[in-house]
């Protein structure tokens, strides 16, 4: 239909006065555009798009655990009567076509001139006469047409739910555009770039200096997190306000540096938000089993979640290291540069845990020329504590088969040697010396007994005599300990585990400092020794993290492959970490790498559990059991055949059966509420797409999120 007004005939009326034909109103000339003041040039070092300032000023709305808070917009509450978008679009289109059809019929006079009578009744006849002012009537006619069109739009818009469709389709776009405006600067008292906390706390000079650094582009996100950490120490009374202000005025954004002097990592592979302490690992899919508030949002991990420890299970190649372990290690290294955490990353030599420049200490066990050594006894001077840690590392995986069902006998046997040796020599024995003592060598035991007699340490002599009596008896635990120590007494490990210590030896007693450590295990050719060392690091970490006097730093241990590392004692240590501001991230190829008696206990000890695509149904059954069930509404649709009673209806049914080939049926819908597994073993094994994982998280405060299907690729 032609839409130009000059091509339409005016609607017929019963009056003798002519009705003006609608013509296009004159288009007023556009006013000249106002002169825009020139934009001041940015400093040479400032980013042109203002990315840093936008990140600093962005609101961070608290959501459910695991939600990426940077730029997060909470989803509206789910309505059970919510109309599907497809149905909403169809209804809006049909209502628009109906309104257009009605207007076309009215405009072309097919429905008569009745709709224009109100205009004729409310206007004087003189305005329509030959000598009257017709322009007034023309403008009133246009106004009447517009009013009638608006009335049609309101009526058919309400019928077609146009406002709801607009809110659903355009609302998110407008909110994102409003959030990304470069000129969206908050109020001065809320602008983080002006450091309002420092101004309110009595450090306006430092706030002005830092604001100038931020606006000039000489500050990054690590600087902000590090200076905020230093300011919190001032507020808590650990440091003085005068020294903080003086340091900031002299060094600016580089104030309060990390001991390494670095202000960033050489490269980043994930998205980090250091103000919220989060690292983004993926996006929660719009899956019907995902919680409503998580659908379509970014999924992130932070120390509050890692403080309950995380277990990730998936086959090789599913992305455990590249999509979860590497981002978490990277985030902990950034937090360490900001003075907020200490991280120890343990993996096989050559694993992609991060470049060498991202760590302060790298322990390459088995390398010909070691840069740093590992303390075999965890930096302790207590023989019983050292014996317990070492026993856990040596025979923790065999504890269930030992007499008593634990490693207490092994710890006792080691204590009977470590205590006397330290009393005689002032240090613990080296690996070859310990192996010789465990073998029951008469020469080694006699030399140690002579040294003890010189020091007149009678209690230690009794310990040594008890060990000598037990040595060589059937079932003596010393033989097994000697065999395990022999795995560490190899030529490749000769430069390592020296008891003398020194500046180049790592002790996990240093977890109260922002330390970044990477331990490379020699899996090739020394697989069993690597497992012993992994258990050793885990035992030392759980002991040292819980024994820290200052727990303000979050201590994180990352085990890239925790196969044959989980023991009953280590599970008890994991449960103590939650209250010590520490946590462990461990990965497994399968739960079969854990003793069967400990699999359920492991899933119960950690607060965050993740199953990757490709897990077996056996592993999926364990996850399904720990995730539990939920109440869901199900619909059962059944077809029942319609029995015709009359002759006409029977003939109609016969004709329908001949045409369609199906009997006449009626559908019956039964709605029930049943209890169903959140994710069944079959769903985890067969329905999780590649590059995805199902993750449930729990925070140290007790907040939790049910399992969420996460796309780890975006």
C-alpha positions, 0 to 999 in steps of 0.5 A: 500500500502506498504510504505517501499522503499525497497519493491518498484520497480523503475519507468521504463525509456527509458534510458539504464542507471539504475536508483537507487532504492530508499532505506531508507537513513541512520539515523544519530545517535542522538547527546548527549543531552546537559547537563541541569544545575540544577534548583535552589531550591525554597524557602520553602514558595514559591509555586512549580508551581509559580502560584502567579508569573504567575498571577502577570506577566500575561498580561491583555488585555482590552476587551469589558465590562464583559470579564475576562481579565486575560489571555484573548486572543481577538478573531479574527474579525468575517468574513462573508465568514468564512468556517465552521470547519466541512467543512474545515476538510472535504476539507482538508481530501479529498485534502490529499487523492487526493494528496496521490492517485496521488503520489501513481500512480506516484510512481508505474508507472501507469502514466508513467515515465514522472515526472522523466524526469527533473531529468534525463535531469539535471544530467550528464550521467556519474553519472548513468554509471557503473563507475561513482559516483552513490551516488551523483545521489542517493542523488539527487534522494532523493532530487528530490522526496522530492521536488516533494512531497513538490510541491504536498503538496503545491498544494493540501494544498492550495486546501484543505486550510491546513494553515487555518485549522492549524491556527484554530485548533492549534493556540489557543492551541499554544497560551495557551501553550505559555502563561502558560510557567513557564519560560515566564518572561517579560522584567525587565522594564515590570515585575510586580514582580520587581515593576517598578512603584515604581522604576520609582517613586523614591522608589527603596529600597521598590521595592527591598524589595517587589520583594524579598517578591514576589519571596520568596512566602511571598506575595499574591494577596491582598498584591499586590492590597493593596500596589498598593492602598497605592502607588497611595495615595503617587502619589496623594499626600495624603501620603509621600514617606518617610513614605511609603518606611519606612513602606514597608522596616519594614513590607514587604508584610504586609505593609499598613494593613487593620484595621482588620489586615487580609490579606486574606479571610478564604476561596474563592468560586470564581476566583478573579483578584484583579489587574483588580478588577474582579470576574469571575461568569461564561463563555459566551457560544458559542451561536449564539445570543452572541456577537462574542467577548464574545463567549467562554470567561470568564464573570466577574463583577467589580466596573466599572460595579457594579457602575451602579447597577445590578438587577438579577431576577430568581426563587428560586433555580436558583443560584442567591445567590450562583453564583452571590451574594456570588462571588460579596460579596467575591470580595468586601470583598477582595477589602476592605482588599486591601483598595479599597472598602466598602461593606454592605451585607444584607440578611436573617439570615442563607443565604450564604453571607459568613463566619463570619470571612470574615466581620468586623461587623455583625449585627444580628437583633433579636439575644438575645445578639447583637454584634452590633446595627444598627442606626435607623437614619443613623448617621445624626444629621439633623432631616429633613434628619432623618425623610426622611430616616425613612419615606422611610423605614416605608411607602415607599412601600405604597407611591403610595397609600398615599395622594400626591402619595409620602412619603412627608407627612410622612416625614413632620409628623416625622420631626415635632416630631424628631426635637422637641425631639432632641432639648429637649433631645439632641438625637432622640427618641427610638422606644418605645418613637417614637411610643408613640409620633406618637400615639398622647399620651397626656402624651408624648406630654405634657412632650415633650412640657414642656421640650421644654419650658425649653429650650425656643425653640419656633420654635420647639414648633410650630412644635410640636403644628402642629403635635398635631393638626393633630393627631387624625384627619381622614386620619392622616398619624401618625396612619399609621406611628405608626402601622409601628413603632409598627412592630419594637417595639417588645420584640425581637428588644428591645436591638436594635435601641438605640438612644444613639449610642456607639462603638457597633452601625453601622452607614453607615456614615462610608462608607468612610472607607474599612468596611465589614458589614453583616446585618442579617434580621429576616425574620422568624416571622418578615417578614414585619419588615425585609422589613422595615429594608431592605428599611431602609438600602437602604435609608441610603446607597443611602443617605450616599454614595452620601454625602461622602466627599472622594469617592475614595473607591467603596461603594457596597450594596448587597440586597440578596432579594429586595422584597418590597424594591424598591420605587420611592425614592430609584430609584432616589437614585440609579441614584445618585450612579453612580456619587458617585462611589457606586452601588447596587446589588439586587436580586428578585424572580420576578418583581411582588415583585415590584409595577407595576408602578415601574417595567419599571423604575427599569429596566431603572435605573440600568445599569446591568440586569440579567435574570436567567433560569426559569423566567416567560414570563411576566418578560421576556417581560420586559427584552426583552423590555429594551434590544431592537431589532437588525438587523439580516439576515434571510433566507427563503427556499421555495420548488416549484414543477418542471413542466416537459415539455418533455415526457422523463422528465415527465417519469423521474419525475414519476419514481422519485415520485414512488421511493421516494414518493415525487414530484420533487421540487426545493429550492428557498432561500430568504435572508432578513434583519429584526429587531428582539428582542435580546432575546424574552420573550419566549426565556428567559422563555423556551430556557435558560438552567438551571445554565445559565443566560442572562446578559447585562452590562453597565459601568460607562463610558458608555461602554455597552455589549448586553445581553450575555448567561452566563454559571454560572457553569464554 
